[in-house]
Amino acid sequence: MAKLQVAIDLLSTQEALTLAGKVAPYVDIIELGTPLIKSEGLAVITAMKQAHPDKLVFADFKNRRYG
């Protein structure tokens, strides 16, 4: 069965939690993007999992090097 995932790249934990609360009934996976994690730190991952324990919370850490 296909799973629906939402990617959240907003820059504050509160904004991310608010958006996740709105879409949680419709998605299976909540992805936290690199900009959000860099801005808010690892605590955003814990906050999201506590708010949505029934969802898979995916932390997207990109390590890009240019030049």
C-alpha positions as CSV (number, residue, x, y, z in Angstrom):
1,M,0.0,0.0,0.0
2,A,1.3,3.5,-0.9
3,K,2.1,5.9,1.9
4,L,1.7,9.6,1.8
5,Q,4.5,11.8,3.0
6,V,4.6,15.5,3.7
7,A,7.9,17.5,3.8
8,I,8.1,20.4,6.2
9,D,10.8,23.0,5.6
10,L,9.4,25.9,7.6
11,L,11.8,27.7,9.9
12,S,10.2,27.3,13.3
13,T,9.2,24.4,15.4
14,Q,5.8,26.0,16.2
15,E,5.0,26.6,12.5
16,A,6.0,23.0,11.7
17,L,3.9,21.6,14.5
18,T,0.9,23.7,13.4
19,L,1.2,22.5,9.8
20,A,1.7,18.9,10.9
21,G,-1.4,19.1,13.1
22,K,-3.4,20.1,10.0
23,V,-2.2,17.4,7.7
24,A,-1.6,14.5,10.1
25,P,-4.9,12.9,9.5
26,Y,-4.1,12.6,5.8
27,V,-0.4,11.5,5.8
28,D,1.7,8.5,7.0
29,I,5.1,10.1,7.1
30,I,6.2,13.6,8.4
31,E,9.5,14.6,6.9
32,L,11.5,17.4,8.6
33,G,13.7,19.1,6.1
34,T,17.2,20.3,6.4
35,P,16.4,24.0,6.7
36,L,14.1,23.3,9.6
37,I,16.5,21.1,11.4
38,K,19.4,23.6,10.9
39,S,17.2,26.4,12.1
40,E,15.7,24.7,15.2
41,G,18.1,21.9,16.1
42,L,17.4,18.3,16.9
43,A,14.7,19.3,19.4
44,V,12.3,19.7,16.6
45,I,12.5,16.0,15.8
46,T,11.6,15.1,19.4
47,A,8.8,17.7,19.5
48,M,7.3,16.3,16.3
49,K,7.4,12.7,17.4
50,Q,5.9,13.6,20.8
51,A,3.1,15.5,19.0
52,H,2.5,12.7,16.5
53,P,3.6,9.4,18.0
54,D,1.6,7.4,15.5
55,K,3.5,8.8,12.5
56,L,6.9,8.0,11.1
57,V,9.0,11.1,11.5
58,F,11.7,11.3,8.9
59,A,14.6,13.7,9.5
60,D,16.2,14.7,6.2
61,F,19.8,15.7,6.9
62,K,21.5,16.7,3.6
63,N,25.2,17.2,3.7
64,R,26.1,19.2,0.6
65,R,29.5,20.5,-0.3
66,Y,30.1,22.8,-3.1
67,G,33.4,23.8,-4.7
